[in-house]
């Protein structure tokens, strides 16, 4: 599916548009969630910002979808960019007008809004226009532009003032859907919860904001518009958070390579 009944299929890999919410009074709610609780640590703080950026500021997976290679012969040289999706289109004519279709839309929208591409103005605008309902996209666009233009915010997560990663490092922002649940469903509206983990930070030897993991649940308000599900609003909350295993963290080099070699998914379910 693509925003606008296929007009943006190539750009977002067949998913609809999503809405992101700006952080209240700072970085805490940059991804469209409720105001974040005070950070317990620098890494926790970063994770929170990620969740907010993910949803708000939550698409790399969608924006770069058209550039992925489907030729098995290129398996050793994946045609992907950091946090970009791979594979062929999973949806081509819009999400189904049923509960599963709404869940699929919410999962894809979360991935798009939580991607690193949200930090690029042009890609962000394309994502928001594709994910949100037409009557709310403009307001969301303006809100997100204000957040992403804040040098203090970009600096706090280790990015340059233009939203790019410092030389020698790679910016990672990905959402990994774990499950979805339809909370309400009507003929032209739906409320869907999506539980996911997110990776956010910089893969580099000198970074103070290494890639870290966090868990959130987003609640998306969707409306059936023009033959597809579109986001009208959403909320975010922490968890559920699983108990972490005693695993050794990978080196910055290994993490950077993984980001380049493993493309993200653009379609769930």
Helices and strands as residue ranges (DSSP letters): H 9-12, H 42-55, H 60-63, G 65-67, G 72-74, H 99-113, G 116-119, H 121-131, H 134-148, H 151-156, E 170-185, E 189-203, E 212-225, E 228-238, H 252-261
